[in-house]
Amino acid sequence: MCLSTYKFSRRQPKSLVKPVDSDKPELQDKYNKKIEGQKSCATRHIFLIRHGQYNVLGETDGERKLTELGRKQALFTGERLSLLNYPWTTITQSTMTRAMETCAIIQKQLPENIPLTSSDLLIEGAPIQPDPPSKNWKPELYQFYRDGARIEAAFRKFIHRAPPEQEEDSYELIVCHANVIRYFVMRSLQLTPEAWLRLSLDHASITWLSVFPNGRVALRCYSNSGYMPPDAISH
């Protein structure tokens, strides 16, 4: 599934270069060269991994640890990513306990030299009021305003075309949460963000977005958990 347009990230090369208010050929040539210098030449492959099943009865983040099944799910996903054998470039994790536990299990299945970073922007939250509204999930209105700006900032930070200095394709892992991933997918494909709650996402599943040099985005797979035994899959 590809975008029909590629302006979702607002990072077109022309938007990164100051316009020239002159018709002089030499200035126009310099302007065009600067635009060329801002163009990407590599593809970013972004793998969004949801954390495994966790203790939903925990009152604090520290108590919301992975269940035994959640740890198995993370292991299956780590093994799957290892079998894919891509040259993994970076790993970024949410700072919530269940995401960091999932990430740690996955890391053990991958090469040791992959740089790891953490981001508070990726923690779970309420990205935008869903339409139609949910009968069972009704957070306070202030949560959408508080979390929405943060998750949108996370989208702009992590989902965009490669910088011009990046010469080779990258394969990046982001371990985070269902609401964040669903919002990223809707925004990337320029679909109505308010529909994010209509999507379901399996625990420890793989969602793969590719951002091409021209800014177009492809959704390669969504909530892929087919590599797990049937009795290990949960939502």
C-alpha positions as CSV (number, residue, x, y, z in Angstrom):
1,M,0.0,0.0,0.0
2,C,1.6,3.3,-1.1
3,L,0.9,6.9,-0.6
4,S,-0.6,8.8,-3.5
5,T,1.4,11.8,-2.4
6,Y,4.5,12.2,-0.4
7,K,4.1,15.5,1.5
8,F,3.0,13.9,4.8
9,S,6.3,14.6,6.6
10,R,6.6,18.2,5.3
11,R,10.3,17.4,4.5
12,Q,10.3,17.9,0.7
13,P,13.7,19.2,-0.5
14,K,12.3,22.5,-1.6
15,S,10.9,23.2,1.9
16,L,14.4,22.8,3.4
17,V,16.0,25.5,1.1
18,K,15.5,29.2,1.3
19,P,13.8,30.4,-1.9
20,V,15.7,32.8,-4.2
21,D,13.9,36.1,-4.9
22,S,15.7,36.7,-8.2
23,D,15.7,35.6,-11.8
24,K,19.4,35.7,-12.2
25,P,20.6,32.4,-13.7
26,E,23.6,32.1,-11.4
27,L,21.4,32.4,-8.3
28,Q,18.8,30.0,-9.7
29,D,21.6,27.5,-10.3
30,K,22.8,27.7,-6.7
31,Y,19.3,27.3,-5.5
32,N,18.7,24.2,-7.7
33,K,22.0,22.7,-6.5
34,K,21.0,23.2,-2.8
35,I,17.7,21.4,-3.5
36,E,19.6,18.5,-5.1
37,G,21.8,18.4,-2.0
38,Q,18.7,17.9,0.2
39,K,17.4,15.0,-1.7
40,S,17.5,11.5,-0.2
41,C,19.1,8.6,-1.9
42,A,18.3,5.8,0.6
43,T,15.2,4.0,1.9
44,R,14.4,3.7,5.6
45,H,12.8,0.4,6.6
46,I,11.1,1.0,9.9
47,F,10.0,-2.1,11.9
48,L,7.4,-1.2,14.6
49,I,7.3,-3.8,17.3
50,R,4.5,-3.9,19.9
51,H,5.5,-5.1,23.4
52,G,4.4,-8.6,24.5
53,Q,1.4,-9.4,26.7
54,Y,1.7,-7.8,30.1
55,N,0.1,-7.6,33.5
56,V,-2.8,-5.2,32.9
57,L,-3.8,-5.2,36.6
58,G,-0.6,-3.5,37.6
59,E,-1.2,-0.1,39.2
60,T,2.1,1.4,38.2
61,D,4.3,1.1,35.2
62,G,6.8,-1.0,37.2
63,E,4.1,-3.5,38.0
64,R,2.9,-3.8,34.4
65,K,5.6,-6.3,33.5
66,L,5.5,-8.9,30.8
67,T,3.6,-12.1,31.6
68,E,5.2,-15.5,30.9
69,L,3.3,-15.5,27.6
70,G,4.5,-12.0,26.8
71,R,8.1,-13.1,27.3
72,K,7.6,-16.0,24.9
73,Q,6.0,-13.7,22.4
74,A,9.0,-11.4,22.5
75,L,11.3,-14.4,22.1
76,F,9.4,-15.5,19.0
77,T,9.7,-12.0,17.5
78,G,13.4,-11.8,18.3
79,E,13.9,-15.1,16.5
80,R,11.9,-14.0,13.6
81,L,13.9,-10.8,13.2
82,S,17.1,-12.8,13.4
83,L,15.9,-15.1,10.7
84,L,15.1,-12.1,8.5
85,N,18.8,-11.3,8.7
86,Y,18.6,-7.7,7.7
87,P,21.5,-5.4,8.6
88,W,19.8,-3.9,11.6
89,T,20.9,-0.3,11.9
90,T,19.3,1.0,15.2
91,I,16.9,0.0,18.0
92,T,14.8,2.5,19.7
93,Q,12.6,1.6,22.7
94,S,9.8,3.2,24.7
95,T,10.8,3.9,28.3
96,M,7.8,1.9,29.7
97,T,8.6,-1.3,31.5
98,R,6.8,-3.7,29.1
99,A,8.5,-2.2,26.1
100,M,12.0,-2.3,27.6
101,E,11.5,-5.9,28.7
102,T,10.3,-6.8,25.2
103,C,13.3,-5.0,23.7
104,A,15.8,-6.7,26.0
105,I,14.5,-10.2,24.9
106,I,14.6,-9.3,21.3
107,Q,18.1,-7.8,21.6
108,K,19.5,-11.2,22.8
109,Q,18.5,-12.7,19.4
110,L,20.3,-10.0,17.4
111,P,23.9,-8.9,16.9
112,E,25.3,-7.1,19.9
113,N,26.6,-4.0,18.2
114,I,23.2,-2.5,17.2
115,P,23.0,1.0,18.8
116,L,20.1,1.3,21.4
117,T,18.3,4.5,22.4
118,S,15.3,5.2,24.5
119,S,12.6,7.8,24.0
120,D,9.8,9.1,26.2
121,L,8.0,10.3,23.1
122,L,7.1,6.6,22.4
123,I,5.3,5.8,25.6
124,E,1.7,4.7,25.4
125,G,-1.2,7.2,25.3
126,A,-4.3,8.5,23.7
127,P,-3.2,10.0,20.3
128,I,-6.5,11.5,19.1
129,Q,-10.2,11.2,19.9
130,P,-11.4,8.1,17.9
131,D,-14.3,8.4,15.5
132,P,-16.6,6.6,16.0
133,P,-16.0,6.8,19.8
134,S,-15.4,3.6,21.8
135,K,-18.1,2.3,24.2
136,N,-15.5,0.7,26.4
137,W,-12.5,3.0,26.3
138,K,-13.2,6.6,27.4
139,P,-10.2,8.5,28.7
140,E,-10.5,12.0,30.0
141,L,-10.5,14.6,27.3
142,Y,-7.3,16.2,28.7
143,Q,-5.4,12.9,27.9
144,F,-6.0,13.4,24.2
145,Y,-4.5,16.9,24.3
146,R,-1.6,15.8,26.5
147,D,-0.7,12.6,24.7
148,G,-1.7,13.7,21.2
149,A,0.9,16.4,20.9
150,R,3.6,14.1,22.2
151,I,2.7,11.2,19.8
152,E,2.5,13.5,16.9
153,A,6.0,14.8,17.8
154,A,7.1,11.2,17.9
155,F,5.7,10.6,14.5
156,R,7.6,13.6,13.1
157,K,10.8,12.5,14.8
158,F,10.8,8.9,13.7
159,I,8.8,8.6,10.5
160,H,10.4,10.6,7.6
161,R,12.6,10.1,4.6
162,A,16.3,9.5,5.0
163,P,18.6,12.5,5.5
164,P,20.6,13.4,2.4
165,E,23.8,12.2,4.0
166,Q,22.5,8.7,4.4
167,E,24.0,6.6,1.6
168,E,22.7,3.1,2.3
169,D,19.2,1.8,3.2
170,S,18.6,1.5,6.9
171,Y,16.7,-1.2,8.9
172,E,15.4,0.3,12.1
173,L,13.6,-1.3,15.0
174,I,11.2,0.7,17.2
175,V,9.7,-1.2,20.2
176,C,6.7,0.6,21.6
177,H,2.9,0.4,21.9
178,A,-0.3,-0.4,20.1
179,N,-1.8,3.1,20.1
180,V,1.4,4.7,19.0
181,I,1.9,2.2,16.1
182,R,-1.7,2.5,15.0
183,Y,-1.4,6.3,14.9
184,F,1.9,6.1,13.0
185,V,0.4,3.8,10.4
186,M,-2.6,6.1,9.8
187,R,-0.5,9.2,9.5
188,S,2.0,7.5,7.3
189,L,-0.6,6.4,4.8
190,Q,-2.4,9.7,5.0
191,L,-5.6,8.1,6.3
192,T,-8.0,9.7,8.8
193,P,-6.1,9.6,12.1
194,E,-9.4,9.5,14.0
195,A,-9.9,5.9,12.7
196,W,-6.9,4.5,14.5
197,L,-8.9,2.6,17.1
198,R,-10.5,0.5,14.3
199,L,-7.2,-1.3,13.9
200,S,-6.2,-4.2,16.1
201,L,-2.6,-5.1,16.9
202,D,-1.3,-8.4,18.2
203,H,1.2,-8.5,21.1
204,A,4.9,-8.5,20.0
205,S,3.7,-8.3,16.3
206,I,5.8,-6.7,13.5
207,T,4.6,-3.7,11.4
208,W,6.9,-2.7,8.6
209,L,6.9,0.7,7.0
210,S,9.3,1.7,4.2
211,V,10.0,5.4,3.5
212,F,11.5,5.8,0.0
213,P,13.9,8.6,-1.1
214,N,11.0,10.5,-2.7
215,G,9.0,10.5,0.5
216,R,6.5,7.9,-0.5
217,V,5.6,5.3,2.1
218,A,4.7,1.6,1.7
219,L,3.1,-0.5,4.4
220,R,4.9,-3.9,3.9
221,C,3.1,-5.7,6.7
222,Y,0.8,-4.9,9.6
223,S,0.5,-6.7,12.9
224,N,2.4,-9.8,11.6
225,S,2.4,-12.5,14.2
226,G,2.0,-15.5,11.9
227,Y,5.4,-16.9,12.9
228,M,4.1,-17.6,16.4
229,P,2.3,-20.8,17.4
230,P,-1.5,-20.1,17.4
231,D,-1.7,-20.5,21.2
232,A,0.9,-17.8,21.6
233,I,-1.0,-15.1,19.8
234,S,-2.9,-12.5,21.8
235,H,-4.2,-8.9,21.3
